[in-house]
């Protein structure tokens, strides 16, 4: 038996504990056997219900795979893995109260020394202050909101997320200053002169729309209008009819799939703005098959920016990851953030291992934080990269997909550092 999974009740969150990780020999439960210290716990927090379910399931699988390949160990330290769900069935999306509860309960568990997640930047805005006070190392494979780590978002960002004055949060995916630039460069390359920008009023969507607006103006693209939408609205006919009168070349929507992206594009096309005549550009918060399902034929031609590159474009280590993942999880396909979750898990496990070596046994949380931020010239599935002092990755290659014949198809890859 390749692995054993035990599903436990952890408050209102489900927990998956990895056990018996010895390479196919069965193994005993409890995180992989003995070692040079007491076992520690690695936690992930992702929305496991709703439109992103298949994506986040693949991310959990990737984290499990990283740990299994190390026989359930970080060096000499046994590691247990717990998967938390920050979504609720009623909305099929992340929930602020659930995000807070998961973070608060985890902060009180002294065995936990590493946190992978969350998926949504709005959830991160809730969790980072809680886990910062707990001194817990965090790395997210998916958060991109600029203000979580650096200035340029809201006036009090990022300081409000770090009540201790010290950083504990990192991410393996580039932030939205880079994805915002990508969106504007895409418009420039496609000949856009006038754009209308929409956002879903959430931390991620509004912040990314801000970055697109700024970058578009820097490139000489006229921002004709900017408006926030209600993600639960029945339709967007009114605003689309108004935009249709503005003679724009593109509409940009900063938001997530849960906030009605499929309905937005249907109403756009119904208002006489085909995606050929008026480009529709969305970010990676919409980069899921659910968008195509919800948007139907109206989604054809949509441009989708992604704050990274698809797995098939990664180098030799990335291709090995694809092979290993598909052998282990043939029924759950690799999605946009799967490789980024795998990288996050390995970086965190490396930090735990180095901290344990320094401690001569089970590491303290602060030591793991320090080692996480010390990640430099890391050679992983995403390439060679480092965390900067703010916790951001130095990776700068991003990509654009386009919906063609009901599928996402890679359109282009750009190094945004070369577009300045």
N, C-alpha and C positions, 0 to 999 in steps of 0.2 A: 504494500500500500504506500503510495508516494507521499501522502501527508494525511494527517488527521485534523479535522476542524471541530472544535467544541463550541457550540453556541450557548452563551450565557446571558442572563438578564443583568444589566448594569444600570440601575435606576430605570429610566425610561428609554435608555439606549441599548441597542443590542451590541454584544461584544463577541468578536471572533478571536480566539486564542490559538495561536499556532503551536502545535505540539508534535513531538516525534519527527523532527526534521532531518534525521540521519538518512543519508542518500539511499532511500529505498529499502532500508533494512527494518523498517517498522518503528523503532525508537520508542522511548517512554515519553509520557506526557510531561509538560512543565517547561517547554521552551528549548529543548534540545540537549538536556543532560547536564553533567557537571562542568566545572570550569574554575577560573581563578577568582570567583566572587559570587555573591548572591545574584539571582536573576533580576533583570530590570524589564520594564515594560515599554514598548513602543506603541503609540496610539495614532490612528488616523481618524480624521473627521471629515466626512463627505456627505453630500445629499444622495442617499441610496434609493430614493423614490422619485417618481416623476420623469420628466423629459430627459434628464441626464442619467437615468439609472444604468443603462448599458455602459455609458462612458465611465461612470464612477465604479461600476463593478470591475471593469478592466483595470482601473487604477488600484483597487484593492488586490486584485490578482497580481499585479506587478510588484506591489510591496511584499506580498507573500513570497513571490518568486525570488526576490532579492534576498530575503531572509533564509529561504530554503537552500539557496546556493551557498550560503555560509553555514549550513547545518544548524540553523537556529542560534547562531552565536555572533557576538561582536568581539572578535578576538577570543579571549578566554571567558567572556561573560555571557551566560545564557540570556536570551531575549524572548520574551513573550510579546505577541502582537494582538492588539485589540482594535477592532474596526467599529467606529461610532457613526451613527446616522444623524445628521443635523436637519433633515427634512421632515415634513409632516404629510400624511396622506391626503388631508383635505385640500391642500394647494399643490402638492407634488413639487414643492420647492423648498429651499432653505428657510428656516424659521428663526427669527431673532431670539425668541425665548429658548428654543432648543439649542441654539449655538451657545448661549450663555450657560445653560444648565450643563451641557457636555464639558465646557471649559472649567466650570466651577467644581464639578465632581472629579474631574481629572486632576485639577490642581491639588486636591486633598489626598490623592493617592501617591504616596511617597515613592512607590516603585517606578512610577512613570518618569522617564528622563528625556523622552523625545516625542514630538508631536508633528505629524505630517498632515498638512492641510491648513485651513479649509479649502474648499473649492471656490466659493463665492467671496468676492471682496467685501461685500456687505457683512457677511458672517465674520470675516477676519477683523473688521472694525469693532465688532463686539468682543471677539475672543482675545485679541492681542493684549489689551490692557489687563485682562484677568490673568492670563498666562505670563505676562510680563512681571506682575507682582509675585507670581509663584516661581519666577526664575526658570521657566521651562523653555528649552530650546524648541524652536518652531521652524519648519521649512514647508513652503507651499509649492505644489507643482502647477498651480492654476491661477492664483491671485495676481492680478495685473494692475489694480488701481494705484495710480502714482503716489497719492498721499499716504499710503501705508508705510512708505519708507523714506520719502523725500518731499521737499517743498515743491509747490506748484499746483497743489490741489486746493483744499480749503485753507483759510488763513491760519488755523491752529494745527494743521497737519504738518509733519507726522508726530509732533511732540505729544499730542493728546493721547496717543496710543501707547506711550511708554512712561507710565507714572513713576517708575523708579529712576528714570533718567538714563537707563542703560538699555541697549538693544538686545533682543532675544529672538527676533523674527527675520527669516531669510526666505528667498524664493528662487526656484530653479528656472522660472519662466521670466522673460524680460518684461519690464513694466510698461505702462501705457504711454509714456513719453515716446517710446520706440514704436508702439503699435499705432499711436496717433499720427506719428510722422509717416508711417507706412501707408495709412489711409489717404493722407494728403498727397503723397508721392504717386500713389495709384491714380488718384484723380488727375493729377498733372499729366501723367503718361497717357491717360485716356482722353485728354483734351477737354477736361471739364473746366468751365469758366465760372459757372454759377451753381452753388449748392445750397440746399436747405438741410439743416441738421436737426434731427429729433433725438431725444433721449428718454429713458424710462424712469428718470428721477432717482435712481439708486446709486450707491457709491461707485460701483463699477461703470455703469452706463453713462451717468452724468459726467463723471471724471474723464472718461475716454472721449466723450463728445467734446469736452473742453479742449483736450489735447488736439483733436482733429481740427477744431475750429481755429486754434492758434496756429497750427502748422499750415493749414490751408491759406490763411491770410498771409503768412510769411512767404508762401509760394505764389502769391498774387491771385488766388482764387477768391472770388467774391462770395461771402456767406450772406445769402439773401435773407435768411431767417433762422431762428433757433427756437424750439419749443419742446417742453416736456410733455409726455403723454401718460395717460393712466393705463397701466398694464392690464387691468381687468375690464377695460371698456368693451362693449359689445361690438363696436366697429369704429373705424377712423375715416369714414366717408367725408365728414365735414372738413377736417384738416387737409385731406388729400385733394378735395375739390379746390380749396384755397391755394394749396401749393401748385396745382395745375395751372393756375392763372399767373404764376410768377416766372414762367419761362426758364425753368432751371434745367441744368444738364445732369444733375445727380441729386439723390436724396441719401443722406447718411443716417442710419439709426444706431445709436449707442445704447445697447441694452442686452438682455438675456432672453433666451428662448421662452422662458416661463412668462415673460411679459408681452406675449401676443405678437411676436415677430411674424408669424405666419399670416395672421389677420391683417397686419399692417401692409404686407406686400400684396395681398389680394386686393385690398382697397386701393392701393396705389395704382395697380394695373387697371382696375375697374374704372378709375378716374381718367383713363385715357393716357396714362404714362407707362408705356411698355418699358421693360428693362433694357431694351435696345436703344430706345430714344432718350430715356431718363434713367441713368444708372442707379441701381439700388445697391448700396454698400453697407455691410453689417460686420461686426467684429466677431471674435471667437466665442463670445457668449451665445452665439447663434449657430456655432459650428457643430451641429448635431443633426442626424438624419430626421429627427422630429420636425425640423424646420421645413424640409422638403415635403414631408407627409402633410403638415398643416397648410403649407402654402400652395401645394399642388402645382399646376402648370404655371401659376403666377410666380413661382420661385425660380423658374428657368432664367438663367442669365445673371442671377445675383452674384455679386462679388463678396467674398468672405475673407477678411483679414485674420491672420492667426499670429499670435505672439511667439512663434517658434516655427519649426519646420516639421512636416509629417515624417513619420518613422521611416518610410521608404527612402527618404532623402538623407538619412543619417549615414555616418561612415561605417567602418568595419565593425566596430563594437555595437553600433546600432543594429546592423544587420544580424549579428549574432543574437542580440536581444530578441529580435523578431522571431528568429528560428526557435529560440528557447521558449519564448512565450507561447507561440502557436502550438508547440509540442505539448506544453503543459495545460493550455486552456483553449482547445480547438473550438469550443462552442461560444466563446466570448471574444469577438474580434478586437484587435488593437484600435484604439480611438485616438483623438487628437492629443490628449494629455497622458496617455499610458506610459510612454517612454519618460516623460517628465516626472511621473510618480516613481518609476523605477530608479531614476537618477536621485530623486529626493531621498528615497529609502537608503540607497547605498551611501550617500553623503552623510546621512544621519548615523548610520551604523559605523561608518569610519570614524566619525566624531566621538561616538560612544567608546569605540575601541581605543582610540588615542587617549581619551580621558581616563579610561580604566588602567591603561598602561602607566600613566603618570601617577595614578592613585595607588597602584599596586593592588587593585581589587575593584569592587563596585564603585563607580564614579558618582560624584555629587552632580546635581543639576547644573550648577554654575560652570563646572569644568566642561560639561558637554556643550554649553553655550559658547564658551571660549574656543573650543576646538572646532565647532561648526563655523564660526566666523573666521577661523584660521585656514579654511579651505582655500587653497591657492593652486593654480595650474592643475586642476583636477582633470584627469583623463578618463572620461566616461563615455556613455552612449551618446551624449549630446555633443561631444567634442572635447576640446581643452578649454577650460574656463575657471574663473575664480568668483568668490563672493567679494564685493567691495565693502567698504566700512559701513555702508548703510544696509547691507544684507542683500543687495541686488546682484544678480548674475551679470557677468561681463559679456555673455552671449549677445550677439546683435543681428544674427540672421533670422529674418522673419519671412512669412510666405503669404501668398494669396491663393485662395481656391475660387473656382467658379462653378455654379450649378449648371451641368450640362446633361441633358437626357435623364434627369432625375437622380443624378449623382454629383458628389463633390469631386471636381477634377483640379489637380494642381495647375495653376495658371502661371505663377512666377515666384521666384525666391529672390529676396533683396537683402543686402547688408545695409541696414539703415545708417550705420556709421559712415558709409560711403556716399550717402545722399545729402549730407549737410551742405 
